Amino acid sequence: QVQLVESGGGLVQPGGSLRLSCAVSGRIFSINAMGWYRQAPGKQRELVVGITSGGSTNYADSVKGRFIISRDNAKNTVYLQMNSLTPEDTAVYYCHAAIRRYWGSDEIDYWGQGTQVTVSS
């Protein structure tokens, strides 16, 4: 069974920082794209940033220059460093990974359970 386990959310004041982590566990063959999405109350889930296995990144305009994604392929883990947080960043953040469980199998999208990030004074 493949699981994505997230950690690092919480309450932070405007201008503060948080670091999210997402570790993939279970039997897998390879992980292609990984990334972070978020969903604020009353809004659709949106891409925050994605990263390929080769390290290419794709940031949402709203987080460019403030958020940094990284991944440790040896640990099957992706991180999101969030700086200069604003109340508009308040949302549930979801980790995503595109995974092949076996050689030759289809790539399947897996999601974490979500972690709440609240930016408030």
Secondary structure, DSSP 8 states (H G I E B T S, - for coil): --EEEEE--EEE-TT--EEEEEEEESS-SEEEEEEEEEE-TTS--EEEEEE-TT--EEE-TTTTTTEEEEEETTTTEEEEEE-S--GGG-EEEEEEEEEESSTT--EEEEE---EEEEE--
